[in-house]
Amino acid sequence: MDSALTAGKLIDMKWKLGVAVSSDECKSLNSPYVTMTLKVADPSGKISTHSREMTVPQFQNFSQQMKEMANKMEMV
C-alpha cells in the first residue's frame, strides 16, 4: 500500500468541553467550545498529536459523521 494514501492509525482520542468567558476583543463571550486531541501513528510508527477546537454544533456534526461511518463499517 502506498504510504501517501494512508491516514495513519488512531492511537487515542480525547475531548473536553470549555467555555470562553472573555477575550481582548470581547469582554463577555460565554461561548462553549470543544477541544479534541488525537494521537495518530504514521506507517513508520511515529506518533503525532493533533488538536482541534470546535464549536459545539461543529462537534455534534463531527460526532454524527463518526456514528454514520461506524454504522457503515459494521455492514462491511
N, CA, C and O atoms as a GROMACS GRO file, in nm:
protein
  304
    1MET      N    1   0.084  -0.118   0.000
    1MET     CA    2   0.000   0.000   0.000
    1MET      C    3   0.088   0.124   0.000
    1MET      O    4   0.188   0.127   0.072
    2ASP      N    5   0.055   0.224  -0.077
    2ASP     CA    6   0.130   0.348  -0.087
    2ASP      C    7   0.110   0.430   0.040
    2ASP      O    8  -0.004   0.459   0.076
    3SER      N    9   0.218   0.466   0.109
    3SER     CA   10   0.207   0.539   0.236
    3SER      C   11   0.149   0.679   0.218
    3SER      O   12   0.100   0.737   0.314
    4ALA      N   13   0.154   0.734   0.097
    4ALA     CA   14   0.096   0.866   0.074
    4ALA      C   15  -0.056   0.863   0.084
    4ALA      O   16  -0.119   0.967   0.102
    5LEU      N   17  -0.114   0.745   0.074
    5LEU     CA   18  -0.259   0.733   0.080
    5LEU      C   19  -0.311   0.688   0.216
    5LEU      O   20  -0.432   0.678   0.235
    6THR      N   21  -0.223   0.661   0.311
    6THR     CA   22  -0.267   0.616   0.442
    6THR      C   23  -0.286   0.735   0.536
    6THR      O   24  -0.214   0.835   0.527
    7ALA      N   25  -0.383   0.723   0.624
    7ALA     CA   26  -0.411   0.830   0.719
    7ALA      C   27  -0.345   0.805   0.852
    7ALA      O   28  -0.343   0.894   0.938
    8GLY      N   29  -0.290   0.688   0.872
    8GLY     CA   30  -0.230   0.654   1.000
    8GLY      C   31  -0.329   0.578   1.086
    8GLY      O   32  -0.444   0.556   1.049
    9LYS      N   33  -0.281   0.538   1.202
    9LYS     CA   34  -0.362   0.461   1.296
    9LYS      C   35  -0.396   0.549   1.416
    9LYS      O   36  -0.307   0.609   1.477
   10LEU      N   37  -0.524   0.556   1.448
   10LEU     CA   38  -0.568   0.634   1.563
   10LEU      C   39  -0.527   0.561   1.690
   10LEU      O   40  -0.568   0.447   1.712
   11ILE      N   41  -0.446   0.625   1.772
   11ILE     CA   42  -0.397   0.566   1.896
   11ILE      C   43  -0.485   0.608   2.014
   11ILE      O   44  -0.516   0.526   2.100
   12ASP      N   45  -0.525   0.735   2.016
   12ASP     CA   46  -0.604   0.787   2.127
   12ASP      C   47  -0.683   0.909   2.081
   12ASP      O   48  -0.639   0.982   1.992
   13MET      N   49  -0.798   0.929   2.142
   13MET     CA   50  -0.879   1.047   2.114
   13MET      C   51  -0.938   1.095   2.244
   13MET      O   52  -1.002   1.018   2.316
   14LYS      N   53  -0.918   1.221   2.274
   14LYS     CA   54  -0.974   1.281   2.395
   14LYS      C   55  -1.045   1.410   2.356
   14LYS      O   56  -1.008   1.475   2.258
   15TRP      N   57  -1.147   1.445   2.432
   15TRP     CA   58  -1.214   1.571   2.409
   15TRP      C   59  -1.252   1.632   2.542
   15TRP      O   60  -1.271   1.563   2.641
   16LYS      N   61  -1.261   1.765   2.542
   16LYS     CA   62  -1.305   1.834   2.663
   16LYS      C   63  -1.388   1.955   2.623
   16LYS      O   64  -1.367   2.016   2.518
   17LEU      N   65  -1.482   1.986   2.708
   17LEU     CA   66  -1.571   2.099   2.686
   17LEU      C   67  -1.520   2.218   2.766
   17LEU      O   68  -1.482   2.203   2.882
   18GLY      N   69  -1.519   2.333   2.705
   18GLY     CA   70  -1.476   2.455   2.772
   18GLY      C   71  -1.569   2.570   2.738
   18GLY      O   72  -1.654   2.558   2.650
   19VAL      N   73  -1.552   2.680   2.810
   19VAL     CA   74  -1.631   2.800   2.784
   19VAL      C   75  -1.536   2.918   2.781
   19VAL      O   76  -1.465   2.945   2.878
   20ALA      N   77  -1.537   2.990   2.669
   20ALA     CA   78  -1.459   3.112   2.658
   20ALA      C   79  -1.540   3.224   2.723
   20ALA      O   80  -1.650   3.255   2.678
   21VAL      N   81  -1.486   3.283   2.829
   21VAL     CA   82  -1.563   3.385   2.901
   21VAL      C   83  -1.531   3.527   2.858
   21VAL      O   84  -1.615   3.615   2.872
   22SER      N   85  -1.410   3.551   2.806
   22SER     CA   86  -1.378   3.684   2.756
   22SER      C   87  -1.251   3.677   2.671
   22SER      O   88  -1.177   3.578   2.673
   23SER      N   89  -1.228   3.784   2.598
   23SER     CA   90  -1.105   3.795   2.518
   23SER      C   91  -1.066   3.942   2.511
   23SER      O   92  -1.136   4.028   2.565
   24ASP      N   93  -0.955   3.970   2.446
   24ASP     CA   94  -0.912   4.109   2.431
   24ASP      C   95  -1.014   4.191   2.351
   24ASP      O   96  -1.031   4.310   2.375
   25GLU      N   97  -1.080   4.124   2.256
   25GLU     CA   98  -1.172   4.194   2.168
   25GLU      C   99  -1.316   4.196   2.218
   25GLU      O  100  -1.394   4.283   2.178
   26CYS      N  101  -1.351   4.102   2.304
   26CYS     CA  102  -1.489   4.091   2.351
   26CYS      C  103  -1.487   4.063   2.501
   26CYS      O  104  -1.428   3.964   2.545
   27LYS      N  105  -1.550   4.148   2.579
   27LYS     CA  106  -1.545   4.135   2.724
   27LYS      C  107  -1.631   4.022   2.779
   27LYS      O  108  -1.603   3.972   2.887
   28SER      N  109  -1.736   3.982   2.707
   28SER     CA  110  -1.823   3.875   2.756
   28SER      C  111  -1.863   3.783   2.642
   28SER      O  112  -1.956   3.813   2.567
   29LEU      N  113  -1.793   3.672   2.629
   29LEU     CA  114  -1.823   3.578   2.521
   29LEU      C  115  -1.922   3.470   2.565
   29LEU      O  116  -2.025   3.449   2.500
   30ASN      N  117  -1.891   3.403   2.676
   30ASN     CA  118  -1.971   3.290   2.723
   30ASN      C  119  -2.001   3.191   2.611
   30ASN      O  120  -2.114   3.145   2.596
   31SER      N  121  -1.899   3.160   2.533
   31SER     CA  122  -1.914   3.070   2.418
   31SER      C  123  -1.856   2.933   2.450
   31SER      O  124  -1.735   2.921   2.474
   32PRO      N  125  -1.939   2.827   2.450
   32PRO     CA  126  -1.886   2.692   2.472
   32PRO      C  127  -1.810   2.644   2.349
   32PRO      O  128  -1.842   2.681   2.236
   33TYR      N  129  -1.709   2.562   2.374
   33TYR     CA  130  -1.632   2.502   2.265
   33TYR      C  131  -1.584   2.365   2.308
   33TYR      O  132  -1.583   2.334   2.427
   34VAL      N  133  -1.544   2.284   2.213
   34VAL     CA  134  -1.490   2.151   2.240
   34VAL      C  135  -1.348   2.146   2.184
   34VAL      O  136  -1.325   2.184   2.069
   35THR      N  137  -1.255   2.100   2.264
   35THR     CA  138  -1.119   2.076   2.217
   35THR      C  139  -1.102   1.925   2.204
   35THR      O  140  -1.121   1.850   2.300
   36MET      N  141  -1.064   1.881   2.085
   36MET     CA  142  -1.043   1.740   2.058
   36MET      C  143  -0.895   1.718   2.028
   36MET      O  144  -0.837   1.791   1.947
   37THR      N  145  -0.835   1.618   2.092
   37THR     CA  146  -0.695   1.587   2.072
   37THR      C  147  -0.684   1.442   2.023
   37THR      O  148  -0.734   1.350   2.087
   38LEU      N  149  -0.617   1.425   1.910
   38LEU     CA  150  -0.598   1.292   1.850
   38LEU      C  151  -0.450   1.257   1.853
   38LEU      O  152  -0.365   1.340   1.823
   39LYS      N  153  -0.419   1.132   1.890
   39LYS     CA  154  -0.284   1.080   1.876
   39LYS      C  155  -0.289   0.980   1.762
   39LYS      O  156  -0.369   0.887   1.763
   40VAL      N  157  -0.203   1.001   1.662
   40VAL     CA  158  -0.203   0.920   1.541
   40VAL      C  159  -0.063   0.868   1.515
   40VAL      O  160   0.035   0.942   1.525
   41ALA      N  161  -0.055   0.739   1.480
   41ALA     CA  162   0.073   0.679   1.442
   41ALA      C  163   0.078   0.670   1.290
   41ALA      O  164  -0.013   0.616   1.227
   42ASP      N  165   0.186   0.722   1.232
   42ASP     CA  166   0.202   0.711   1.086
   42ASP      C  167   0.251   0.570   1.053
   42ASP      O  168   0.282   0.493   1.144
   43PRO      N  169   0.260   0.536   0.924
   43PRO     CA  170   0.301   0.399   0.886
   43PRO      C  171   0.435   0.355   0.944
   43PRO      O  172   0.458   0.235   0.962
   44SER      N  173   0.524   0.448   0.974
   44SER     CA  174   0.655   0.411   1.032
   44SER      C  175   0.646   0.393   1.184
   44SER      O  176   0.742   0.347   1.246
   45GLY      N  177   0.531   0.428   1.244
   45GLY     CA  178   0.514   0.413   1.388
   45GLY      C  179   0.533   0.542   1.465
   45GLY      O  180   0.511   0.546   1.586
   46LYS      N  181   0.575   0.649   1.397
   46LYS     CA  182   0.594   0.777   1.464
   46LYS      C  183   0.458   0.831   1.507
   46LYS      O  184   0.364   0.838   1.428
   47ILE      N  185   0.447   0.869   1.635
   47ILE     CA  186   0.321   0.919   1.689
   47ILE      C  187   0.322   1.071   1.691
   47ILE      O  188   0.417   1.134   1.736
   48SER      N  189   0.213   1.128   1.640
   48SER     CA  190   0.197   1.273   1.644
   48SER      C  191   0.063   1.306   1.709
   48SER      O  192  -0.031   1.227   1.706
   49THR      N  193   0.056   1.424   1.768
   49THR     CA  194  -0.064   1.470   1.836
   49THR      C  195  -0.122   1.588   1.758
   49THR      O  196  -0.050   1.679   1.718
   50HIS      N  197  -0.253   1.584   1.738
   50HIS     CA  198  -0.323   1.689   1.664
   50HIS      C  199  -0.440   1.737   1.749
   50HIS      O  200  -0.522   1.658   1.794
   51SER      N  201  -0.447   1.868   1.771
   51SER     CA  202  -0.557   1.925   1.847
   51SER      C  203  -0.643   2.012   1.757
   51SER      O  204  -0.594   2.076   1.664
   52ARG      N  205  -0.771   2.013   1.785
   52ARG     CA  206  -0.867   2.089   1.705
   52ARG      C  207  -0.972   2.146   1.799
   52ARG      O  208  -1.028   2.073   1.882
   53GLU      N  209  -0.999   2.274   1.788
   53GLU     CA  210  -1.103   2.339   1.867
   53GLU      C  211  -1.224   2.361   1.777
   53GLU      O  212  -1.212   2.408   1.664
   54MET      N  213  -1.342   2.325   1.829
   54MET     CA  214  -1.466   2.336   1.750
   54MET      C  215  -1.576   2.397   1.835
   54MET      O  216  -1.574   2.390   1.958
   55THR      N  217  -1.671   2.458   1.766
   55THR     CA  218  -1.792   2.499   1.836
   55THR      C  219  -1.871   2.373   1.870
   55THR      O  220  -1.846   2.267   1.813
   56VAL      N  221  -1.965   2.384   1.962
   56VAL     CA  222  -2.045   2.268   1.998
   56VAL      C  223  -2.121   2.213   1.876
   56VAL      O  224  -2.122   2.091   1.858
   57PRO      N  225  -2.185   2.298   1.792
   57PRO     CA  226  -2.252   2.242   1.673
   57PRO      C  227  -2.154   2.171   1.578
   57PRO      O  228  -2.190   2.069   1.519
   58GLN      N  229  -2.033   2.222   1.563
   58GLN     CA  230  -1.934   2.154   1.479
   58GLN      C  231  -1.898   2.018   1.536
   58GLN      O  232  -1.886   1.920   1.462
   59PHE      N  233  -1.882   2.010   1.669
   59PHE     CA  234  -1.851   1.883   1.733
   59PHE      C  235  -1.967   1.785   1.720
   59PHE      O  236  -1.945   1.666   1.697
   60GLN      N  237  -2.090   1.834   1.734
   60GLN     CA  238  -2.206   1.747   1.718
   60GLN      C  239  -2.213   1.691   1.576
   60GLN      O  240  -2.246   1.574   1.557
   61ASN      N  241  -2.182   1.774   1.478
   61ASN     CA  242  -2.179   1.728   1.338
   61ASN      C  243  -2.070   1.623   1.319
   61ASN      O  244  -2.093   1.521   1.255
   62PHE      N  245  -1.952   1.649   1.374
   62PHE     CA  246  -1.842   1.553   1.366
   62PHE      C  247  -1.882   1.420   1.430
   62PHE      O  248  -1.858   1.313   1.374
   63SER      N  249  -1.943   1.428   1.548
   63SER     CA  250  -1.986   1.307   1.618
   63SER      C  251  -2.088   1.228   1.534
   63SER      O  252  -2.080   1.105   1.527
   64GLN      N  253  -2.181   1.297   1.472
   64GLN     CA  254  -2.281   1.231   1.389
   64GLN      C  255  -2.215   1.161   1.270
   64GLN      O  256  -2.251   1.049   1.235
   65GLN      N  257  -2.118   1.228   1.209
   65GLN     CA  258  -2.047   1.168   1.096
   65GLN      C  259  -1.971   1.043   1.139
   65GLN      O  260  -1.966   0.945   1.065
   66MET      N  261  -1.912   1.047   1.258
   66MET     CA  262  -1.840   0.930   1.309
   66MET      C  263  -1.936   0.814   1.334
   66MET      O  264  -1.902   0.699   1.305
   67LYS      N  265  -2.055   0.843   1.386
   67LYS     CA  266  -2.156   0.739   1.409
   67LYS      C  267  -2.199   0.676   1.277
   67LYS      O  268  -2.212   0.554   1.266
   68GLU      N  269  -2.221   0.761   1.176
   68GLU     CA  270  -2.262   0.710   1.045
   68GLU      C  271  -2.152   0.624   0.985
   68GLU      O  272  -2.180   0.519   0.925
   69MET      N  273  -2.027   0.667   1.001
   69MET     CA  274  -1.915   0.590   0.947
   69MET      C  275  -1.906   0.455   1.019
   69MET      O  276  -1.883   0.352   0.954
   70ALA      N  277  -1.922   0.453   1.150
   70ALA     CA  278  -1.917   0.329   1.227
   70ALA      C  279  -2.028   0.234   1.183
   70ALA      O  280  -2.005   0.114   1.169
   71ASN      N  281  -2.147   0.287   1.161
   71ASN     CA  282  -2.258   0.204   1.114
   71ASN      C  283  -2.228   0.142   0.979
   71ASN      O  284  -2.257   0.024   0.957
   72LYS      N  285  -2.170   0.218   0.889
   72LYS     CA  286  -2.135   0.166   0.756
   72LYS      C  287  -2.025   0.062   0.764
   72LYS      O  288  -2.026  -0.036   0.688
   73MET      N  289  -1.931   0.081   0.856
   73MET     CA  290  -1.823  -0.015   0.870
   73MET      C  291  -1.873  -0.148   0.927
   73MET      O  292  -1.816  -0.253   0.897
   74GLU      N  293  -1.979  -0.144   1.007
   74GLU     CA  294  -2.036  -0.267   1.060
   74GLU      C  295  -2.100  -0.351   0.950
   74GLU      O  296  -2.111  -0.473   0.963
   75MET      N  297  -2.142  -0.285   0.842
   75MET     CA  298  -2.208  -0.356   0.732
   75MET      C  299  -2.108  -0.428   0.642
   75MET      O  300  -2.145  -0.516   0.564
   76VAL      N  301  -1.980  -0.390   0.651
   76VAL     CA  302  -1.878  -0.449   0.564
   76VAL      C  303  -1.837  -0.585   0.616
   76VAL      O  304  -1.752  -0.651   0.555
   0.00000   0.00000   0.00000
